[in-house]
Amino acid sequence: MSFKEMIAEELDIFLDLDEFGEEINIDGTTFTAIKSTGTEDITGAYDEELKEGVYKKVTTLYIKTSDIQDIYEQGKKVELDGLPYTVYSSDDQDGITEIKLQEHAVW
């Protein structure tokens, strides 16, 4: 059995609600995910001319790729657990999709 096959078999353990997983809601759809919030240097992410460090609060979600029906592209507006966010990045990593979100203010 390859390493990738072993990881695929273990995904449900990591996403188990009694382990690391928690239920989240994106745009009305409930997922089991691992959720982490922190800061990240996004210098140049939207404007290549930025020379100084720009840090934003970023919420990172890890969701089983097979559970996702929608495409979460950079710049897409979503609602996570009732709060507005913008997708900063999205990447499928061998069966787990990592979605990074930036919270945005509602004026």
NUPA-856116 format. One record per residue (C-alpha): residue number from 0; x, y negated, z negated. Coordinates in steps of 0.5 Angstrom, whole numbers. Layout:
BEGIN
i:NUM, xx:X, yy:Y, zz:Z
...
//
This chain:
BEGIN
i:0, xx:0, yy:0, zz:0
i:1, xx:3, yy:-7, zz:2
i:2, xx:3, yy:-13, zz:-3
i:3, xx:-2, yy:-16, zz:1
i:4, xx:-7, yy:-11, zz:0
i:5, xx:-5, yy:-10, zz:-7
i:6, xx:-7, yy:-18, zz:-8
i:7, xx:-13, yy:-17, zz:-4
i:8, xx:-16, yy:-11, zz:-9
i:9, xx:-14, yy:-16, zz:-15
i:10, xx:-18, yy:-22, zz:-13
i:11, xx:-24, yy:-20, zz:-17
i:12, xx:-20, yy:-19, zz:-23
i:13, xx:-17, yy:-26, zz:-23
i:14, xx:-24, yy:-29, zz:-21
i:15, xx:-28, yy:-25, zz:-27
i:16, xx:-32, yy:-30, zz:-31
i:17, xx:-29, yy:-27, zz:-37
i:18, xx:-22, yy:-28, zz:-35
i:19, xx:-20, yy:-34, zz:-31
i:20, xx:-26, yy:-36, zz:-27
i:21, xx:-32, yy:-40, zz:-28
i:22, xx:-38, yy:-42, zz:-24
i:23, xx:-38, yy:-48, zz:-20
i:24, xx:-43, yy:-52, zz:-15
i:25, xx:-41, yy:-55, zz:-9
i:26, xx:-46, yy:-58, zz:-5
i:27, xx:-52, yy:-54, zz:-8
i:28, xx:-48, yy:-47, zz:-7
i:29, xx:-45, yy:-43, zz:-13
i:30, xx:-39, yy:-40, zz:-13
i:31, xx:-34, yy:-37, zz:-18
i:32, xx:-27, yy:-40, zz:-18
i:33, xx:-21, yy:-42, zz:-21
i:34, xx:-21, yy:-50, zz:-23
i:35, xx:-15, yy:-54, zz:-25
i:36, xx:-15, yy:-61, zz:-25
i:37, xx:-8, yy:-65, zz:-25
i:38, xx:-5, yy:-71, zz:-22
i:39, xx:-1, yy:-70, zz:-15
i:40, xx:3, yy:-75, zz:-11
i:41, xx:-1, yy:-77, zz:-5
i:42, xx:4, yy:-82, zz:-2
i:43, xx:3, yy:-81, zz:6
i:44, xx:-3, yy:-77, zz:5
i:45, xx:-7, yy:-82, zz:9
i:46, xx:-2, yy:-87, zz:11
i:47, xx:5, yy:-85, zz:13
i:48, xx:7, yy:-93, zz:12
i:49, xx:7, yy:-92, zz:4
i:50, xx:14, yy:-92, zz:1
i:51, xx:12, yy:-92, zz:-6
i:52, xx:9, yy:-86, zz:-10
i:53, xx:1, yy:-86, zz:-10
i:54, xx:-2, yy:-81, zz:-15
i:55, xx:-9, yy:-79, zz:-15
i:56, xx:-13, yy:-74, zz:-20
i:57, xx:-14, yy:-68, zz:-16
i:58, xx:-18, yy:-62, zz:-18
i:59, xx:-16, yy:-56, zz:-14
i:60, xx:-21, yy:-50, zz:-13
i:61, xx:-19, yy:-43, zz:-12
i:62, xx:-25, yy:-39, zz:-9
i:63, xx:-25, yy:-32, zz:-5
i:64, xx:-25, yy:-34, zz:2
i:65, xx:-30, yy:-29, zz:4
i:66, xx:-35, yy:-32, zz:-1
i:67, xx:-34, yy:-39, zz:3
i:68, xx:-39, yy:-40, zz:9
i:69, xx:-37, yy:-48, zz:10
i:70, xx:-31, yy:-51, zz:13
i:71, xx:-28, yy:-56, zz:8
i:72, xx:-23, yy:-60, zz:12
i:73, xx:-19, yy:-66, zz:10
i:74, xx:-24, yy:-72, zz:9
i:75, xx:-30, yy:-68, zz:8
i:76, xx:-35, yy:-71, zz:3
i:77, xx:-37, yy:-66, zz:-2
i:78, xx:-41, yy:-66, zz:-9
i:79, xx:-38, yy:-61, zz:-14
i:80, xx:-42, yy:-60, zz:-20
i:81, xx:-46, yy:-66, zz:-19
i:82, xx:-40, yy:-71, zz:-18
i:83, xx:-38, yy:-74, zz:-11
i:84, xx:-31, yy:-72, zz:-8
i:85, xx:-27, yy:-72, zz:-2
i:86, xx:-23, yy:-66, zz:1
i:87, xx:-16, yy:-67, zz:0
i:88, xx:-13, yy:-61, zz:3
i:89, xx:-16, yy:-54, zz:4
i:90, xx:-12, yy:-47, zz:6
i:91, xx:-13, yy:-40, zz:6
i:92, xx:-8, yy:-36, zz:2
i:93, xx:-9, yy:-29, zz:4
i:94, xx:-16, yy:-28, zz:2
i:95, xx:-16, yy:-34, zz:-3
i:96, xx:-18, yy:-41, zz:-1
i:97, xx:-15, yy:-47, zz:-4
i:98, xx:-19, yy:-53, zz:-4
i:99, xx:-16, yy:-60, zz:-7
i:100, xx:-21, yy:-65, zz:-8
i:101, xx:-20, yy:-72, zz:-10
i:102, xx:-26, yy:-75, zz:-14
i:103, xx:-28, yy:-82, zz:-11
i:104, xx:-32, yy:-87, zz:-15
i:105, xx:-39, yy:-89, zz:-13
i:106, xx:-40, yy:-97, zz:-13
//
